Amino acid sequence: MSSTTSESKRVAIVTGAAEGIGRGIALRLAKDGYDLGLFDLPRAEQKLTAVAEEIRTTYGARVSTVYGDVSKEEDVKRLVDTVVQELGSLYAMIANAGICINRPLHETTAEQSDKLLDINVKGTFYSFKYAAIQLIKQGKGGRLVGASSIAGKRGFAEHGMYCASKFAVRGIIQSAALDYGAHGITVNAYAPGACDTALLAGVDEYFSERKGQPKGSYMEVFSSGSALGRLAQPRDIANLASFFLSDDAGFVTGQTWLVDGGSVFD
């Protein structure tokens, strides 16, 4: 798939950009010629600053860094307002920020459930809401991209509320595609399998300890369970995000595409 764009300096926002998949997407979009708004929690300032500096040095892109919490509506509104003020416009929102909490339902607390839904679902809602307001105001179309998962395609043991949050993202994607198609805005999501990130390392630690197995056992299960026999790397998801933003993807909307090396099949 080609991922060419007709304009060289469109502006994209990436949430959860300090590390992992978000960092990978930010670097890929900078390579594609985008200026970037990068967003993460205040505690990630050192990492996000390093990503921004790498992008400026390597690709010469303009970068706006903003700190806050995607589960707080006022923070997300401020994110969009700040990026537009500093970089001039907006073309794409990549609502990448998310968390994973693994427990059987009967061991999941209300607090854990709320945290998953606040970040993974409300975070996507707020990101799309304020990006859509800006894109409609501009009247030039644009892109909204969300983060689902293989856990948004089928259930997994001890992932009940995480699966619920990622299925919810798919619902948002489909409905938003219908809401914004008339404005020339496409809405899609990537659905990664197990990706070699700090988030997966935490999941591995939980399951390995719970089952009395050596650290790394959970990662091996996911690696061997994919047709390609390896974990995803952030660049794999970044490649798909790049395509969703490209002109070549202009007729793709409402879709949640697997990027999992053949772990789950629609």
Rosetta silent file (secondary structure, phi, psi, omega in degrees, C-alpha in Angstrom):
SEQUENCE: MSSTTSESKRVAIVTGAAEGIGRGIALRLAKDGYDLGLFDLPRAEQKLTAVAEEIRTTYGARVSTVYGDVSKEEDVKRLVDTVVQELGSLYAMIANAGICINRPLHETTAEQSDKLLDINVKGTFYSFKYAAIQLIKQGKGGRLVGASSIAGKRGFAEHGMYCASKFAVRGIIQSAALDYGAHGITVNAYAPGACDTALLAGVDEYFSERKGQPKGSYMEVFSSGSALGRLAQPRDIANLASFFLSDDAGFVTGQTWLVDGGSVFD
SCORE:     score description
SCORE:     0.000 S_00000001
   1 L     0.000  131.153  174.873    0.000    0.000    0.000 S_00000001
   2 L   -80.548  147.124  178.422    1.286    3.434   -0.866 S_00000001
   3 L  -126.922   43.095  178.931    1.011    6.073    1.827 S_00000001
   4 L   -75.997  154.437  175.098    1.653    9.208   -0.183 S_00000001
   5 L  -127.787  153.118 -176.543   -0.014   12.483    0.691 S_00000001
   6 L   -85.950  -15.865  177.962   -0.832   15.411   -1.529 S_00000001
   7 L  -120.895  144.087 -172.503    0.221   18.016    1.046 S_00000001
   8 L   -91.308  -21.785 -174.944    3.572   18.016    2.773 S_00000001
   9 L  -127.926   53.222  168.581    2.821   19.799    6.028 S_00000001
  10 L   -71.201  160.644 -177.937   -0.428   18.560    7.385 S_00000001
  11 E  -113.471  130.310  177.846   -0.737   18.523   11.172 S_00000001
  12 E  -125.627  142.521  173.072   -1.450   15.373   13.170 S_00000001
  13 E  -103.863  136.534  174.929   -1.967   14.872   16.892 S_00000001
  14 E  -124.735  119.590  175.272   -0.809   11.658   18.558 S_00000001
  15 E   -90.672  154.298 -175.796   -1.899   10.893   22.121 S_00000001
  16 L    62.026   42.950 -168.749    0.183    8.586   24.286 S_00000001
  17 L   -92.074   -1.295 -172.601    3.168    9.599   22.175 S_00000001
  18 L   -74.593  -25.142 -177.558    5.999    9.292   24.699 S_00000001
  19 L  -159.159  175.266  173.353    6.737    5.617   24.103 S_00000001
  20 H    62.639 -138.739 -177.016    5.595    2.395   22.506 S_00000001
  21 H   -63.119  -40.613  179.871    3.106    2.492   19.656 S_00000001
  22 H   -60.565  -43.675  176.485    2.465    6.231   20.042 S_00000001
  23 H   -61.559  -44.475  179.482    6.144    7.025   19.706 S_00000001
  24 H   -60.294  -41.427  178.427    6.376    4.763   16.667 S_00000001
  25 H   -66.097  -43.808 -179.900    3.433    6.501   15.009 S_00000001
  26 H   -59.090  -45.153  179.869    4.830    9.957   15.745 S_00000001
  27 H   -64.946  -40.501  179.950    8.182    9.089   14.180 S_00000001
  28 H   -65.835  -42.298 -179.489    6.547    7.554   11.114 S_00000001
  29 H   -68.410  -34.299  174.225    4.282   10.546   10.542 S_00000001
  30 H   -62.502  -41.762  176.460    7.226   12.912   10.900 S_00000001
  31 H   -61.779  -34.915  178.899    9.000   10.868    8.236 S_00000001
  32 H   -73.220  -11.803  177.539    5.872   11.201    6.084 S_00000001
  33 L   107.095   10.736  179.518    6.142   14.993    6.325 S_00000001
  34 L   -83.800  147.825  160.080    3.640   15.880    9.033 S_00000001
  35 E   -85.625  152.175 -166.637    4.007   18.512   11.714 S_00000001
  36 E  -133.015  139.600  165.000    2.974   17.012   15.021 S_00000001
  37 E  -103.699  120.702 -177.082    1.144   17.675   18.240 S_00000001
  38 E  -110.993  134.859 -173.288    2.361   15.189   20.847 S_00000001
  39 E  -133.282  135.103  173.859    0.399   14.490   24.031 S_00000001
  40 E  -161.369  178.342  179.684    1.109   12.442   27.138 S_00000001
  41 L   -68.115  152.061  178.703    0.913   12.521   30.921 S_00000001
  42 H   -55.840  -33.197 -179.531    3.052   15.053   32.813 S_00000001
  43 H   -68.480  -13.425  178.985    5.121   12.226   34.302 S_00000001
  44 H   -96.595   15.052 -173.560    6.210   11.297   30.763 S_00000001
  45 H   -56.331  -44.409 -177.590    7.677   14.749   30.076 S_00000001
  46 H   -61.870  -44.220 -179.899   11.278   13.562   29.762 S_00000001
  47 H   -67.690  -42.150 -178.342   10.377   10.824   27.287 S_00000001
  48 H   -67.553  -38.426  176.501    8.043   13.043   25.262 S_00000001
  49 H   -60.427  -39.555  179.025   10.639   15.809   25.091 S_00000001
  50 H   -66.053  -39.915  177.123   13.126   13.276   23.730 S_00000001
  51 H   -63.130  -45.736 -179.932   10.664   12.140   21.052 S_00000001
  52 H   -60.361  -43.234 -179.609    9.993   15.743   20.041 S_00000001
  53 H   -66.530  -39.344  177.079   13.701   16.526   19.818 S_00000001
  54 H   -61.420  -41.110  179.904   14.358   13.397   17.744 S_00000001
  55 H   -66.297  -45.899  179.554   11.621   14.425   15.326 S_00000001
  56 H   -61.607  -44.654 -175.911   12.884   17.997   15.001 S_00000001
  57 H   -70.234  -42.986 -173.854   16.489   16.902   14.514 S_00000001
  58 H   -81.810  -39.407 -171.307   15.852   14.000   12.147 S_00000001
  59 H  -116.887   -8.349  178.636   12.931   15.260   10.075 S_00000001
  60 L    69.285   19.954 -178.980   12.840   19.033   10.564 S_00000001
  61 L   -81.932  153.485  170.185    9.188   18.935   11.548 S_00000001
  62 L   -79.831  139.399 -177.509    7.483   21.437   13.812 S_00000001
  63 E  -135.115  131.161  172.370    6.380   19.826   17.074 S_00000001
  64 E  -111.319  125.050  177.413    4.016   21.006   19.790 S_00000001
  65 E  -106.559  131.822 -177.921    4.163   19.084   23.084 S_00000001
  66 E  -132.875  142.955 -176.989    1.178   19.187   25.414 S_00000001
  67 E  -119.600  141.339  179.208    0.702   17.404   28.738 S_00000001
  68 L   169.231 -160.698 -173.910   -2.462   16.140   30.347 S_00000001
  69 L  -128.609  122.722 -177.488   -4.829   13.204   30.728 S_00000001
  70 L   -64.745  -18.090  179.269   -7.028   11.914   27.885 S_00000001
  71 L   -82.009   -2.856  178.644   -9.694   10.938   30.421 S_00000001
  72 L  -109.465  115.315 -173.414  -10.166   14.620   31.324 S_00000001
  73 H   -57.241  -41.950 -177.629  -12.261   16.483   28.776 S_00000001
  74 H   -64.718  -30.951  178.392  -10.744   19.879   29.527 S_00000001
  75 H   -68.857  -39.786 -178.531   -7.238   18.500   28.915 S_00000001
  76 H   -71.698  -39.305  175.361   -8.167   17.147   25.493 S_00000001
  77 H   -60.185  -44.000  178.502   -9.893   20.383   24.483 S_00000001
  78 H   -62.747  -37.232  177.115   -6.765   22.266   25.552 S_00000001
  79 H   -57.388  -53.232 -178.113   -4.643   19.845   23.514 S_00000001
  80 H   -64.052  -44.945  179.915   -6.498   20.561   20.285 S_00000001
  81 H   -59.927  -42.350 -178.188   -6.680   24.305   20.938 S_00000001
  82 H   -66.658  -45.662 -178.830   -2.947   24.492   21.709 S_00000001
  83 H   -63.534  -42.933  179.344   -1.844   22.507   18.668 S_00000001
  84 H   -65.101  -40.701  178.571   -4.028   24.544   16.320 S_00000001
  85 H   -63.717  -42.162 -175.073   -2.772   27.792   17.853 S_00000001
  86 H   -82.590  -34.309 -174.435    0.891   26.750   17.602 S_00000001
  87 H  -110.826   -8.947  168.388    0.866   24.839   14.295 S_00000001
  88 L   101.498  -23.848 -177.032   -1.980   26.575   12.477 S_00000001
  89 L  -168.590 -175.200  175.795   -4.454   23.794   11.680 S_00000001
  90 L  -144.261  138.770  174.540   -5.323   20.139   12.172 S_00000001
  91 L  -117.234  -35.650 -173.710   -5.634   17.257    9.727 S_00000001
  92 E  -144.951  144.188  171.667   -5.591   14.118   11.870 S_00000001
  93 E  -118.253  121.604  173.735   -6.174   12.892   15.401 S_00000001
  94 E  -107.265  101.863 -177.703   -4.605    9.579   16.411 S_00000001
  95 E   -84.034   77.484 -172.064   -6.298    8.621   19.684 S_00000001
  96 L   -90.507  -27.690 -172.889   -3.599    6.161   20.673 S_00000001
  97 L   -57.480  136.093  178.913   -3.432    6.526   24.464 S_00000001
  98 L  -170.110  165.505  177.777   -4.659    3.492   26.362 S_00000001
  99 L  -132.670  166.582  176.145   -4.046    1.114   29.235 S_00000001
 100 L  -132.609  125.088  172.830   -4.486   -2.602   29.916 S_00000001
 101 L  -123.291  124.431 -174.880   -5.674   -4.105   33.202 S_00000001
 102 L  -110.168  119.259  174.729   -5.996   -7.904   33.285 S_00000001
 103 E  -159.439  149.355  164.929   -8.252   -9.639   35.781 S_00000001
 104 L   -60.530  154.249 -176.271  -11.132  -12.120   35.743 S_00000001
 105 H   -55.729  -40.760 -175.196  -14.366  -10.184   36.114 S_00000001
 106 H   -72.692  -10.970  175.839  -14.931  -11.306   39.711 S_00000001
 107 H  -104.579   -0.781 -178.992  -11.487   -9.967   40.667 S_00000001
 108 L   -86.637  127.072  179.005  -11.893   -6.660   38.828 S_00000001
 109 L   -83.658  160.267  175.862  -12.677   -3.703   41.055 S_00000001
 110 H   -60.401  -36.617  179.028  -15.044   -0.909   40.115 S_00000001
 111 H   -63.597  -42.299  178.537  -12.064    1.446   40.252 S_00000001
 112 H   -65.786  -42.216  177.873  -10.127   -0.673   37.737 S_00000001
 113 H   -61.415  -46.102  179.610  -13.145   -0.892   35.443 S_00000001
 114 H   -61.157  -40.463 -179.039  -13.691    2.860   35.602 S_00000001
 115 H   -64.031  -44.039  177.355  -10.029    3.529   34.837 S_00000001
 116 H   -59.862  -47.946 -177.310  -10.102    1.299   31.750 S_00000001
 117 H   -70.420  -37.132  179.627  -13.273    2.883   30.430 S_00000001
 118 H   -62.306  -44.909 -175.862  -12.208    6.436   31.291 S_00000001
 119 H   -82.026  -50.524 -172.965   -8.913    6.186   29.411 S_00000001
 120 H   -75.978  -35.165 -176.275   -9.655    3.756   26.580 S_00000001
 121 H  -100.005  -57.187  178.878  -13.230    4.792   25.778 S_00000001
 122 H   -63.098  -35.378  177.676  -13.749    8.323   27.072 S_00000001
 123 H   -60.305  -40.269  176.017  -10.237    9.212   25.936 S_00000001
 124 H   -67.701  -44.348  178.351  -11.152    8.186   22.398 S_00000001
 125 H   -57.265  -51.592 -178.817  -14.481   10.009   22.633 S_00000001
 126 H   -63.718  -41.559 -179.087  -12.929   13.271   23.816 S_00000001
 127 H   -62.063  -45.384  179.235  -10.104   13.078   21.275 S_00000001
 128 H   -68.760  -40.509 -177.755  -12.503   12.526   18.397 S_00000001
 129 H   -57.252  -53.140 -173.821  -14.997   15.100   19.688 S_00000001
 130 H   -78.340  -28.187  172.113  -12.625   18.041   19.812 S_00000001
 131 H   -67.435  -42.280 -179.641  -10.731   17.049   16.685 S_00000001
 132 H   -62.972  -41.111  177.483  -14.033   16.755   14.814 S_00000001
 133 H   -56.591  -45.136 -179.639  -15.135   20.202   15.978 S_00000001
 134 H   -68.488  -43.429 -178.342  -11.928   21.667   14.570 S_00000001
 135 H   -65.064  -40.724  177.741  -12.012   19.663   11.331 S_00000001
 136 H   -64.908  -40.972  177.549  -15.630   20.621   10.638 S_00000001
 137 H   -59.264  -41.453 -179.380  -14.786   24.259   11.348 S_00000001
 138 H   -70.851  -33.877  176.902  -11.924   24.119    8.842 S_00000001
 139 L    72.496   26.372 -177.750  -14.132   22.469    6.199 S_00000001
 140 L  -122.630   16.216 -178.441  -11.319   20.554    4.494 S_00000001
 141 L    77.334 -167.988  179.626  -11.909   16.995    5.693 S_00000001
 142 E   157.506 -167.344 -174.491   -9.446   15.030    7.765 S_00000001
 143 E  -136.079  136.329  169.341   -8.734   11.812    9.588 S_00000001
 144 E  -120.650  127.954 -177.854   -9.697   10.313   12.939 S_00000001
 145 E  -130.454  129.136  179.992   -7.832    7.159   13.969 S_00000001
 146 E  -112.726  171.324 -179.111   -8.461    5.111   17.102 S_00000001
 147 E  -114.462  103.299  171.073   -6.708    2.282   18.908 S_00000001
 148 L   -97.259 -141.625 -173.884   -8.637   -0.957   19.195 S_00000001
 149 L  -176.058  165.510  167.436   -7.011   -4.379   19.638 S_00000001
 150 H   -59.571  -24.804  176.529   -7.361   -8.071   18.872 S_00000001
 151 H   -75.988   -2.358  170.535   -9.229   -7.860   22.192 S_00000001
 152 H  -100.022    3.092  178.630  -11.765   -5.702   20.350 S_00000001
 153 L  -110.635  -29.887  178.685  -12.387   -8.536   17.898 S_00000001
 154 L  -154.833  161.794  179.311  -12.862  -11.495   20.288 S_00000001
 155 L   -78.359  150.780  174.976  -12.880  -12.216   23.986 S_00000001
 156 L  -130.880  140.977  178.559   -9.801  -13.255   25.944 S_00000001
 157 L   -58.284  139.332  177.879   -9.698  -14.894   29.358 S_00000001
 158 L    63.110   22.780  177.339   -8.939  -12.480   32.203 S_00000001
 159 E  -127.666   23.155 -169.102   -9.373   -9.500   29.866 S_00000001
 160 H   -51.378  -55.607 -176.739  -13.117   -8.893   30.338 S_00000001
 161 H   -76.505  -28.272  173.634  -13.207   -5.143   30.905 S_00000001
 162 H   -64.556  -45.523  176.381  -10.231   -4.521   28.636 S_00000001
 163 H   -58.903  -43.005  179.147  -12.085   -6.335   25.859 S_00000001
 164 H   -57.026  -41.911 -178.528  -15.178   -4.272   26.639 S_00000001
 165 H   -67.332  -36.042 -177.458  -13.180   -1.067   26.233 S_00000001
 166 H   -82.104  -29.816  169.354  -11.700   -2.134   22.900 S_00000001
 167 H   -64.171  -38.275  179.131  -15.019   -3.384   21.512 S_00000001
 168 H   -61.036  -38.830  177.476  -16.377    0.041   22.479 S_00000001
 169 H   -59.298  -41.826  177.682  -13.720    1.727   20.355 S_00000001
 170 H   -59.441  -40.493  178.179  -14.979   -0.252   17.347 S_00000001
 171 H   -63.971  -41.798  176.452  -18.487    1.022   18.002 S_00000001
 172 H   -60.585  -43.854 -178.700  -17.255    4.603   18.178 S_00000001
 173 H   -58.076  -49.363 -176.341  -15.362    4.124   14.908 S_00000001
 174 H   -65.914  -43.560 -179.348  -18.386    2.858   13.009 S_00000001
 175 H   -68.514  -42.646 -179.961  -20.775    5.495   14.344 S_00000001
 176 H   -65.208  -33.969  176.979  -18.327    8.375   13.898 S_00000001
 177 H   -59.654  -39.306  178.045  -17.673    7.303   10.309 S_00000001
 178 H   -72.553  -35.798  179.470  -21.385    7.796    9.633 S_00000001
 179 H   -65.156  -38.743 -166.524  -21.461   11.087   11.540 S_00000001
 180 H  -112.747    0.281  179.145  -18.544   12.685    9.713 S_00000001
 181 H   -57.746  -38.457 -179.272  -18.476   11.182    6.234 S_00000001
 182 H   -65.316  -17.881  178.675  -20.410   14.136    4.845 S_00000001
 183 H   -95.732    5.947 -179.663  -17.597   16.391    6.079 S_00000001
 184 L    75.152   21.579 -179.324  -14.912   14.435    4.227 S_00000001
 185 E  -105.359  122.826  174.782  -13.567   12.984    7.486 S_00000001
 186 E   -95.080  151.632 -176.277  -12.668    9.300    7.576 S_00000001
 187 E  -135.406  118.674 -178.105  -12.654    7.341   10.829 S_00000001
 188 E  -143.518  170.484  176.852  -10.735    4.093   11.303 S_00000001
 189 E  -141.123  149.443  169.454   -8.841    2.125   13.942 S_00000001
 190 E   -95.290  147.494 -179.206   -5.864   -0.186   14.103 S_00000001
 191 E  -126.852   86.574 -177.402   -6.247   -3.423   16.092 S_00000001
 192 E   -72.487  155.135  163.142   -2.815   -4.664   17.177 S_00000001
 193 L   -87.940 -154.068  179.261   -1.987   -8.044   18.563 S_00000001
 194 L   -65.212  122.025 -176.461    0.715   -8.425   21.183 S_00000001
 195 E  -117.516  138.412 -174.632    3.200   -5.613   20.565 S_00000001
 196 L   -72.160   82.297 -177.994    6.694   -5.428   22.023 S_00000001
 197 L  -136.951  173.951  176.796    6.125   -2.462   24.346 S_00000001
 198 H   -62.971  -32.743  178.389    6.250   -1.617   28.039 S_00000001
 199 H   -61.858  -46.057  179.432    2.507   -2.263   28.225 S_00000001
 200 H   -65.392  -35.595  178.205    2.960   -5.859   27.049 S_00000001
 201 H   -60.234  -38.099  177.384    5.846   -6.329   29.472 S_00000001
 202 H   -67.272  -40.043  177.012    3.467   -5.458   32.304 S_00000001
 203 H   -64.156  -43.332  178.423    0.871   -7.919   31.045 S_00000001
 204 H   -59.836  -43.487 -179.481    3.555  -10.598   30.744 S_00000001
 205 H   -61.507  -41.896  179.984    4.720   -9.955   34.301 S_00000001
 206 H   -62.730  -51.619 -175.788    1.170  -10.313   35.634 S_00000001
 207 H   -70.992  -37.498  178.992    0.386  -13.570   33.853 S_00000001
 208 H   -62.019  -44.759  179.095    3.807  -15.143   34.386 S_00000001
 209 H   -66.645  -42.030 -177.461    3.598  -14.487   38.129 S_00000001
 210 H   -63.132  -36.257 -176.435   -0.037  -15.577   38.330 S_00000001
 211 L   -99.334    5.049  177.284    0.663  -18.891   36.620 S_00000001
 212 L    66.506   34.294 -178.866    4.014  -19.500   38.289 S_00000001
 213 L  -113.129  160.457  179.609    5.958  -19.362   35.037 S_00000001
 214 L   -62.556  149.150  175.393    9.219  -17.590   34.160 S_00000001
 215 L   -57.208  135.618 -177.067    9.044  -13.967   33.082 S_00000001
 216 L   101.753  -10.940 -177.623    8.627  -13.825   29.313 S_00000001
 217 H   -63.181  -40.548 -178.448    6.367  -16.876   29.115 S_00000001
 218 H   -66.022  -40.376  177.509    3.318  -14.846   28.108 S_00000001
 219 H   -61.847  -39.218  179.317    5.238  -13.108   25.316 S_00000001
 220 H   -64.113  -37.916  177.969    6.341  -16.495   23.979 S_00000001
 221 H   -61.367  -45.509 -179.771    2.732  -17.672   23.872 S_00000001
 222 H   -69.139  -38.385  178.343    1.712  -14.669   21.780 S_00000001
 223 H   -60.783  -48.744 -177.138    4.746  -14.933   19.502 S_00000001
 224 H   -72.687  -18.437 -177.913    4.114  -18.588   18.737 S_00000001
 225 L   -85.370   -3.403  178.343    0.390  -17.955   18.359 S_00000001
 226 L  -100.539  151.006 -179.355    0.715  -15.692   15.321 S_00000001
 227 L   -60.437  -32.718 -178.742    1.068  -16.936   11.754 S_00000001
 228 L   -88.216   -6.329  171.100    4.257  -14.895   11.344 S_00000001
 229 L    70.264   29.562  177.523    5.706  -16.215   14.587 S_00000001
 230 L  -152.460  163.612  171.557    6.732  -12.939   16.215 S_00000001
 231 L   -73.237  153.183  169.897    5.490  -10.068   18.312 S_00000001
 232 E   -68.480  151.259  170.040    4.402   -6.873   16.600 S_00000001
 233 L  -109.241  152.626  179.326    6.811   -3.953   16.718 S_00000001
 234 H   -50.309  -34.095 -179.234    5.557   -0.355   17.051 S_00000001
 235 H   -63.305  -29.414  179.334    6.605    0.281   13.445 S_00000001
 236 H   -63.965  -43.100  178.459    4.093   -2.346   12.257 S_00000001
 237 H   -72.888  -37.213  178.802    1.201   -0.398   13.735 S_00000001
 238 H   -61.110  -36.970  178.500    2.744    2.907   12.653 S_00000001
 239 H   -61.482  -40.848  179.058    2.766    1.719    9.041 S_00000001
 240 H   -70.302  -41.081  177.062   -0.985    1.129    9.165 S_00000001
 241 H   -59.550  -40.804  177.510   -1.639    4.466   10.864 S_00000001
 242 H   -58.908  -43.449  178.656    0.380    6.133    8.112 S_00000001
 243 H   -63.485  -44.733  179.939   -1.817    4.493    5.496 S_00000001
 244 H   -56.750  -32.815 -179.598   -5.026    5.578    7.224 S_00000001
 245 H   -83.148  -13.449 -173.529   -3.817    9.192    7.019 S_00000001
 246 L   -77.091  162.145  174.396   -2.768    8.957    3.390 S_00000001
 247 H   -64.532  -29.481  179.782   -4.727   10.086    0.354 S_00000001
 248 H   -63.843  -21.195  179.761   -4.709    6.456   -0.807 S_00000001
 249 H   -97.381   17.285 -174.639   -6.984    5.619    2.150 S_00000001
 250 L   -63.435  -18.808  179.882   -9.520    8.297    1.257 S_00000001
 251 L  -109.997   16.509  177.141  -12.275    5.735    0.587 S_00000001
 252 L  -107.637  118.272  178.056  -11.610    3.643    3.701 S_00000001
 253 L  -155.134  152.425 -179.469  -13.782    4.518    6.689 S_00000001
 254 L    77.771   13.656 -172.278  -15.567    2.849    9.580 S_00000001
 255 E  -107.196  147.380  171.215  -13.012    0.042    9.662 S_00000001
 256 E  -121.173  104.136 -172.126  -11.005   -1.591   12.440 S_00000001
 257 E   -97.363  130.049  174.835   -8.092   -3.366   10.780 S_00000001
 258 E   -68.642  138.057  171.091   -6.092   -6.108   12.431 S_00000001
 259 E  -138.426   80.051 -165.693   -2.325   -5.705   12.467 S_00000001
 260 L  -138.147   10.519  178.866   -1.381   -8.804   14.435 S_00000001
 261 L    68.282   16.567  179.844    0.732  -11.080   12.260 S_00000001
 262 L    86.017   45.334  177.089   -2.167  -13.478   11.810 S_00000001
 263 L   -94.425  -36.574 -178.170   -3.268  -14.062   15.411 S_00000001
 264 L  -132.445  145.333 -178.834   -6.988  -13.403   14.966 S_00000001
 265 L  -125.216  133.715  176.635   -9.085  -13.583   11.808 S_00000001
 266 L   -68.441    0.000    0.000  -12.267  -11.645   10.981 S_00000001
